[in-house]
Amino acid sequence: MADGGFGDAEEFARARLDPLRRFAYLICGSAAEADDLAQIAMIEVWQRWSRARENPEAYARQVIVTRNVSRWRRWRREVPRHDADARPDDPAGPVVDNGALWQALQELGRPERSVVVLHVLYRYTFQEIAAMFGEPAGTVSSRYARARRSLRAHLSTARPAMRSGRG
């Protein structure tokens, strides 16, 4: 049952808005942007329900990813910081509870963070991610490799602090 048994877009939105908001947060790293992306996805699912009803979750995730890609392409030359978004009620809090890992993800650029989240947490292939981004799979693969190097370097410096925190 691909549609999860949803009778209409409104029922889908009520059931899946929060998980899609968490997905968007992991992709973009900003609670405010995640709210925007999830709401945009819900609107597009509602407007295109006849097409999206087959698998509305996948349709909404695709909207979130493509809209996020559009945003970071537009902002390629600037790297906005949203320190005000670091609130205790972050929707991704239960998903990413390792402080050092979360900080390492925040240090990545938007494209690299998106690739890591999609590939590692949501198990998309490089070809699927490339199709979402509208880029060659090699570009996605090289972003993933750069992100891994960056995460490894960041986490290797954080390990002593993580070990000492365990007691």
C-alpha positions as CSV (number, residue, x, y, z in Angstrom):
1,M,0.0,0.0,0.0
2,A,2.1,2.9,-1.3
3,D,-0.1,5.7,-0.2
4,G,-0.3,4.6,3.4
5,G,-4.0,4.5,3.3
6,F,-4.5,8.2,3.1
7,G,-7.9,9.2,1.8
8,D,-6.9,12.7,0.9
9,A,-4.2,15.3,1.1
10,E,-5.5,16.8,4.4
11,E,-5.4,13.4,6.1
12,F,-1.8,12.9,4.8
13,A,-0.8,16.3,6.1
14,R,-2.2,15.7,9.6
15,A,-0.4,12.4,9.8
16,R,3.0,13.2,8.2
17,L,3.7,16.9,8.8
18,D,6.0,16.4,11.8
19,P,8.1,13.6,10.3
20,L,8.5,15.7,7.1
21,R,9.5,18.7,9.2
22,R,12.2,16.6,10.9
23,F,13.4,15.3,7.5
24,A,13.6,18.9,6.3
25,Y,15.5,20.0,9.4
26,L,18.1,17.3,8.8
27,I,18.4,18.4,5.2
28,C,18.7,22.2,5.8
29,G,19.9,22.5,9.4
30,S,17.5,25.4,10.3
31,A,14.2,24.9,12.2
32,A,12.7,27.9,10.5
33,E,13.6,26.8,7.0
34,A,12.5,23.3,7.9
35,D,9.0,24.6,8.8
36,D,8.9,26.5,5.5
37,L,10.0,23.5,3.4
38,A,7.6,21.1,5.1
39,Q,4.7,23.5,4.6
40,I,5.7,24.1,1.0
41,A,5.8,20.3,0.5
42,M,2.3,19.9,2.0
43,I,0.9,22.6,-0.2
44,E,2.4,21.0,-3.3
45,V,1.1,17.6,-2.3
46,W,-2.4,19.1,-1.8
47,Q,-2.3,20.9,-5.1
48,R,-1.1,17.8,-7.0
49,W,-2.9,15.2,-5.0
50,S,-4.1,13.3,-8.1
51,R,-0.4,12.8,-9.0
52,A,1.0,12.5,-5.5
53,R,-1.6,10.2,-4.0
54,E,0.3,7.1,-5.2
55,N,3.2,7.8,-2.8
56,P,2.7,11.2,-1.1
57,E,5.6,10.8,1.3
58,A,8.1,10.3,-1.5
59,Y,6.5,13.2,-3.4
60,A,6.8,15.5,-0.3
61,R,10.4,14.5,0.3
62,Q,11.3,15.2,-3.3
63,V,9.7,18.7,-3.0
64,I,11.7,19.4,0.2
65,V,15.0,18.3,-1.3
66,T,14.5,20.2,-4.6
67,R,13.4,23.4,-2.8
68,N,16.3,23.2,-0.5
69,V,18.7,22.7,-3.4
70,S,17.2,25.8,-5.0
71,R,17.8,27.8,-1.9
72,W,21.4,26.9,-1.5
73,R,22.1,27.4,-5.1
74,R,20.6,30.9,-4.7
75,W,22.7,31.5,-1.6
76,R,25.9,29.9,-2.9
77,R,28.0,33.0,-2.3
78,E,26.7,33.6,1.2
79,V,26.6,31.3,4.2
80,P,23.8,32.5,6.5
81,R,24.1,31.5,10.2
82,H,20.9,30.9,12.1
83,D,22.1,30.9,15.6
84,A,18.6,31.9,16.7
85,D,17.3,28.6,15.3
86,A,19.2,26.6,17.9
87,R,16.2,26.2,20.2
88,P,15.6,23.4,22.7
89,D,12.5,22.3,20.8
90,D,14.4,21.5,17.5
91,P,12.3,18.9,15.6
92,A,15.4,16.8,14.9
93,G,16.5,16.7,18.5
94,P,15.3,13.1,19.0
95,V,16.9,12.0,15.7
96,V,20.3,13.6,16.1
97,D,21.1,13.4,19.8
98,N,24.9,13.2,19.5
99,G,26.1,16.8,20.1
100,A,29.4,16.3,18.5
101,L,27.9,14.7,15.4
102,W,25.3,17.5,15.1
103,Q,28.0,20.1,15.4
104,A,30.0,18.4,12.7
105,L,27.0,18.3,10.4
106,Q,26.4,22.0,11.0
107,E,30.0,22.7,9.9
108,L,29.3,21.2,6.4
109,G,28.1,23.2,3.6
110,R,24.4,22.8,2.6
111,P,25.1,20.6,-0.4
112,E,27.4,18.3,1.5
113,R,25.0,18.1,4.5
114,S,22.1,17.3,2.2
115,V,24.1,14.4,0.6
116,V,25.1,13.0,3.9
117,V,21.6,13.1,5.3
118,L,20.0,11.6,2.2
119,H,22.6,8.9,1.7
120,V,23.4,7.9,5.3
121,L,20.2,8.5,7.2
122,Y,17.6,7.9,4.4
123,R,19.6,5.5,2.4
124,Y,19.2,7.1,-1.0
125,T,21.7,6.1,-3.7
126,F,24.0,8.6,-5.3
127,Q,22.1,8.2,-8.5
128,E,18.8,9.0,-6.7
129,I,20.3,12.0,-5.0
130,A,21.8,13.2,-8.3
131,A,18.4,13.0,-9.9
132,M,16.9,15.1,-7.1
133,F,19.7,17.7,-7.3
134,G,19.7,17.7,-11.1
135,E,23.5,17.0,-11.1
136,P,25.8,14.2,-12.2
137,A,26.2,11.3,-9.8
138,G,29.9,12.0,-9.7
139,T,29.3,15.4,-8.3
140,V,27.2,13.9,-5.5
141,S,29.8,11.2,-4.9
142,S,32.6,13.8,-4.6
143,R,30.5,15.9,-2.2
144,Y,29.9,12.8,-0.1
145,A,33.7,12.1,0.0
146,R,34.5,15.7,1.0
147,A,31.8,15.6,3.7
148,R,33.1,12.3,5.1
149,R,36.7,13.8,5.3
150,S,35.3,16.9,7.0
151,L,33.2,14.9,9.4
152,R,36.1,12.5,10.2
153,A,38.4,15.5,11.0
154,H,35.8,17.3,13.1
155,L,34.8,14.2,15.0
156,S,38.4,13.1,15.6
157,T,39.0,16.3,17.5
158,A,35.7,15.9,19.4
159,R,36.5,12.3,20.5
160,P,38.5,13.1,23.6
161,A,35.7,15.3,24.9
162,M,33.2,12.6,24.1
163,R,35.3,10.0,25.9
164,S,35.7,12.2,29.0
165,G,32.0,12.8,29.1
166,R,31.3,9.1,29.5
167,G,32.9,9.0,32.9
